[in-house]
Amino acid sequence: MPEYFDFHSHIHFEKFADDIDEVLLRMREKNVGTIVVGTDREQSRQALEFAKKHDGIFATVGLHPADNTKESFDEVFYSELLSDDKVVMVGECGLDYFHIKDEAEQARQRKEFEKQIDFAVAHNKPMMLHIRDAHKDGIDMLRSKKREYGDKLKGNAHFFTAGPEVAKQYYELNFTTSFPGVITFTHDYDETVKYAPQDMILSETDSPYAAPVPHRGKRCEPVFVIEVVEKMAQLRGEDVEELKIQLIKNTSRFIPQFLARK
């Protein structure tokens, strides 16, 4: 069982190719686990292959709403990847109106998101959500599907940077929120981190992006999740050792292998 867990990273990306052994060594030294996240067919395949090679690393498979706008979600292809027990979630999928302003493209996103919601429920997998500047539409879609699927619909809203009122709506849908390194260099989300129920929060880096203080300007990597956890504890007024235990407990809900070890 890891001591820290980076719930969302992309260390299978090319940006880590030159020194991935050193990155993994630092993770082992600090006892940090992670989920490497797929964003399209090829990146999902690579994420799974990477996870299969390393203990304590898991994968998601899915289609990002903005990174690959030419690809449509292929249920047959992703079903094959999902058959490996190293794949623990579907995504990252969702809606991104920050990068995509065109209304027709946003409509396409909603269709692809719906496909992946149905797919995740059909395969009894939680979802890794990417929702940016689109919480209203995303939550409306999830609410509609929740009425249809009930408790079968579950997951996490990754890189969560919205207010408590938005967070509350995800928690009501039984979706957790994972907080990234941005909470270490802006106060914009302090109240959300404080408000969040202890059993509904996770820690992440989104490596190689958004490195936390004191690593700003550097390529982010999973060991930097330590600074994220420490900042979460500081904002919440909680003991960091107790929060670490709670975060691993929360993570274990998404990773059956962790539950099996208890």
C-alpha positions as CSV (number, residue, x, y, z in Angstrom):
1,M,0.0,0.0,0.0
2,P,1.5,3.4,-1.0
3,E,2.0,6.2,1.5
4,Y,0.9,8.8,-1.0
5,F,-1.1,8.4,-4.2
6,D,-1.1,10.7,-7.3
7,F,-4.6,10.0,-8.6
8,H,-4.0,11.4,-12.1
9,S,-0.7,11.6,-14.0
10,H,0.6,11.2,-17.5
11,I,4.1,9.9,-16.9
12,H,3.8,7.6,-19.9
13,F,4.0,10.7,-22.1
14,E,7.1,11.4,-24.2
15,K,8.1,14.2,-21.8
16,F,9.3,11.5,-19.4
17,A,11.0,9.3,-21.9
18,D,14.6,10.4,-21.2
19,D,14.5,10.0,-17.4
20,I,11.5,7.7,-16.5
21,D,13.7,5.4,-14.5
22,E,14.8,8.2,-12.2
23,V,11.1,9.4,-11.9
24,L,10.1,5.9,-10.9
25,L,13.0,5.6,-8.5
26,R,11.9,8.8,-6.7
27,M,8.4,7.4,-6.5
28,R,9.6,4.2,-4.9
29,E,11.8,6.1,-2.4
30,K,8.8,8.2,-1.3
31,N,6.3,5.3,-1.6
32,V,4.1,7.1,-4.1
33,G,1.7,5.3,-6.4
34,T,-0.2,6.7,-9.4
35,I,-2.8,6.2,-12.1
36,V,-1.6,6.9,-15.6
37,V,-4.4,8.4,-17.6
38,G,-5.4,7.7,-21.2
39,T,-6.6,10.5,-23.5
40,D,-7.3,8.7,-26.7
41,R,-6.8,5.2,-28.3
42,E,-3.0,5.4,-28.6
43,Q,-2.4,7.1,-25.2
44,S,-4.8,4.7,-23.5
45,R,-2.9,1.7,-25.0
46,Q,0.4,3.2,-23.9
47,A,-1.0,3.9,-20.4
48,L,-2.0,0.3,-20.0
49,E,1.3,-1.0,-21.3
50,F,3.1,1.3,-18.9
51,A,1.0,0.3,-15.9
52,K,1.5,-3.4,-16.6
53,K,5.3,-3.0,-16.3
54,H,5.3,-1.3,-12.9
55,D,3.9,-2.3,-9.5
56,G,1.8,0.4,-7.8
57,I,0.8,2.0,-11.1
58,F,-2.6,1.6,-12.7
59,A,-4.3,3.0,-15.8
60,T,-7.4,4.6,-17.2
61,V,-8.6,4.3,-20.8
62,G,-10.8,6.8,-22.6
63,L,-11.2,9.7,-24.9
64,H,-10.4,13.3,-23.7
65,P,-13.0,15.8,-24.8
66,A,-10.5,18.3,-26.4
67,D,-7.1,16.6,-26.9
68,N,-8.2,14.5,-29.9
69,T,-11.3,16.0,-31.7
70,K,-10.9,13.7,-34.7
71,E,-11.4,10.5,-32.8
72,S,-14.7,8.9,-31.8
73,F,-15.1,6.6,-28.8
74,D,-14.7,3.0,-30.1
75,E,-16.4,0.7,-27.6
76,V,-14.9,-2.5,-29.1
77,F,-11.3,-1.2,-28.9
78,Y,-11.7,0.2,-25.3
79,S,-13.5,-3.0,-24.2
80,E,-10.4,-5.0,-25.1
81,L,-8.2,-2.7,-23.0
82,L,-10.6,-2.8,-20.1
83,S,-10.3,-6.6,-19.8
84,D,-6.9,-6.1,-18.1
85,D,-7.2,-5.7,-14.3
86,K,-4.6,-2.9,-14.4
87,V,-7.3,-0.6,-15.9
88,V,-9.3,0.8,-13.0
89,M,-11.3,3.6,-14.6
90,V,-12.8,5.0,-17.8
91,G,-11.5,8.4,-18.9
92,E,-10.3,11.0,-18.8
93,C,-13.6,12.0,-20.4
94,G,-16.1,14.8,-20.1
95,L,-16.5,18.3,-21.4
96,D,-14.0,21.1,-22.1
97,Y,-15.5,24.4,-23.1
98,F,-12.3,26.2,-22.2
99,H,-10.3,24.9,-25.2
100,I,-13.3,24.3,-27.4
101,K,-15.6,27.3,-28.0
102,D,-17.4,26.0,-31.2
103,E,-21.0,25.0,-30.4
104,A,-21.0,22.1,-32.8
105,E,-17.7,20.8,-31.3
106,Q,-19.3,21.1,-27.8
107,A,-22.2,19.1,-29.0
108,R,-19.8,16.5,-30.3
109,Q,-18.2,16.4,-26.9
110,R,-21.5,15.7,-25.2
111,K,-22.2,12.8,-27.5
112,E,-18.8,11.3,-26.8
113,F,-19.2,11.9,-23.1
114,E,-22.5,10.1,-23.1
115,K,-21.0,7.1,-24.8
116,Q,-18.4,6.8,-22.2
117,I,-20.8,7.2,-19.3
118,D,-22.9,4.3,-20.7
119,F,-19.7,2.3,-21.3
120,A,-18.3,2.8,-17.8
121,V,-21.6,1.7,-16.2
122,A,-21.9,-1.3,-18.5
123,H,-18.5,-2.4,-17.4
124,N,-18.9,-1.5,-13.8
125,K,-16.0,1.0,-13.8
126,P,-15.8,4.4,-12.2
127,M,-15.1,7.4,-14.4
128,M,-12.2,9.9,-14.5
129,L,-13.8,13.2,-15.4
130,H,-12.3,16.1,-17.2
131,I,-14.8,19.0,-16.9
132,R,-13.5,22.5,-17.6
133,D,-15.7,25.6,-17.9
134,A,-18.6,23.1,-18.4
135,H,-19.8,22.1,-15.0
136,K,-23.4,22.9,-15.6
137,D,-23.7,20.8,-18.7
138,G,-21.5,18.0,-17.2
139,I,-23.5,17.9,-14.0
140,D,-26.8,18.0,-15.9
141,M,-25.7,15.0,-17.9
142,L,-24.5,13.1,-14.9
143,R,-27.8,13.8,-13.0
144,S,-29.8,12.5,-15.9
145,K,-27.7,9.3,-16.1
146,K,-27.8,9.0,-12.3
147,R,-31.6,8.7,-12.5
148,E,-31.1,5.9,-15.0
149,Y,-28.2,4.0,-13.4
150,G,-28.3,4.9,-9.7
151,D,-25.2,3.8,-7.7
152,K,-23.7,2.2,-10.8
153,L,-22.6,5.6,-11.9
154,K,-19.5,6.7,-10.0
155,G,-16.2,8.4,-10.4
156,N,-13.9,11.3,-9.7
157,A,-13.8,14.9,-11.0
158,H,-10.1,15.4,-11.7
159,F,-8.1,18.6,-11.4
160,F,-11.0,20.2,-9.5
161,T,-10.9,24.0,-9.5
162,A,-14.3,25.2,-8.8
163,G,-16.2,26.6,-5.8
164,P,-17.9,24.7,-2.9
165,E,-21.3,25.0,-4.5
166,V,-20.1,23.1,-7.6
167,A,-18.2,20.6,-5.5
168,K,-21.4,19.9,-3.5
169,Q,-23.2,18.8,-6.7
170,Y,-20.5,16.3,-7.5
171,Y,-20.6,14.9,-4.0
172,E,-24.3,14.5,-4.2
173,L,-23.8,12.4,-7.3
174,N,-21.2,10.3,-5.3
175,F,-18.3,11.7,-7.3
176,T,-15.1,12.5,-5.5
177,T,-12.9,15.5,-6.4
178,S,-9.1,15.4,-6.7
179,F,-7.1,18.5,-6.0
180,P,-4.0,19.4,-8.0
181,G,-0.9,21.5,-7.4
182,V,-2.6,24.8,-8.2
183,I,-3.9,24.8,-4.6
184,T,-0.4,25.6,-3.5
185,F,0.0,28.8,-5.4
186,T,-3.5,30.4,-5.5
187,H,-6.1,31.0,-2.8
188,D,-9.0,30.7,-5.3
189,Y,-9.9,27.2,-4.2
190,D,-9.1,27.4,-0.5
191,E,-12.8,27.3,0.5
192,T,-13.5,24.3,-1.6
193,V,-10.6,22.3,-0.1
194,K,-11.8,23.3,3.4
195,Y,-15.5,22.5,2.6
196,A,-15.0,19.0,1.0
197,P,-16.0,16.0,3.1
198,Q,-12.9,14.0,4.2
199,D,-14.1,10.9,2.5
200,M,-14.7,12.6,-0.9
201,I,-11.3,14.0,-1.6
202,L,-8.2,12.8,-3.5
203,S,-4.7,14.2,-4.3
204,E,-3.2,14.5,-7.8
205,T,-0.5,16.2,-9.9
206,D,-1.7,15.9,-13.5
207,S,2.0,15.4,-14.3
208,P,3.7,16.8,-16.4
209,Y,1.5,19.9,-15.8
210,A,0.9,22.4,-13.1
211,A,3.8,21.7,-10.7
212,P,3.1,22.8,-7.1
213,V,5.2,25.2,-5.0
214,P,8.2,25.0,-4.6
215,H,8.5,23.3,-8.0
216,R,6.7,25.9,-10.2
217,G,8.2,26.2,-13.7
218,K,9.5,22.6,-13.6
219,R,8.0,19.5,-15.2
220,C,5.6,18.1,-12.7
221,E,6.0,14.5,-11.5
222,P,4.1,12.2,-9.1
223,V,6.4,12.7,-6.0
224,F,5.2,16.3,-6.0
225,V,1.9,15.1,-4.8
226,I,3.5,15.2,-1.3
227,E,3.3,19.0,-1.5
228,V,-0.3,18.8,-2.6
229,V,-1.2,16.6,0.4
230,E,0.6,18.9,2.8
231,K,-1.2,21.9,1.5
232,M,-4.5,20.2,1.7
233,A,-3.8,19.3,5.4
234,Q,-2.8,22.9,6.1
235,L,-5.9,24.4,4.5
236,R,-8.2,21.9,6.3
237,G,-6.5,22.3,9.6
238,E,-5.9,18.5,9.8
239,D,-2.9,16.4,10.8
240,V,-1.0,15.5,7.6
241,E,-0.4,11.9,8.8
242,E,-4.1,11.3,9.4
243,L,-5.0,12.9,6.1
244,K,-2.5,10.7,4.2
245,I,-4.3,7.6,5.7
246,Q,-7.7,9.0,4.7
247,L,-6.6,9.8,1.1
248,I,-5.3,6.2,0.6
249,K,-8.5,4.9,2.0
250,N,-10.5,7.0,-0.4
251,T,-8.2,5.9,-3.3
252,S,-8.8,2.2,-2.4
253,R,-12.5,2.6,-3.4
254,F,-11.3,2.9,-7.0
255,I,-8.6,0.3,-7.0
256,P,-9.8,-3.3,-6.2
257,Q,-6.2,-4.5,-5.8
258,F,-5.9,-2.2,-2.7
259,L,-9.1,-3.6,-1.2
260,A,-7.8,-7.1,-1.7
261,R,-4.7,-6.4,0.3
262,K,-6.6,-5.3,3.4
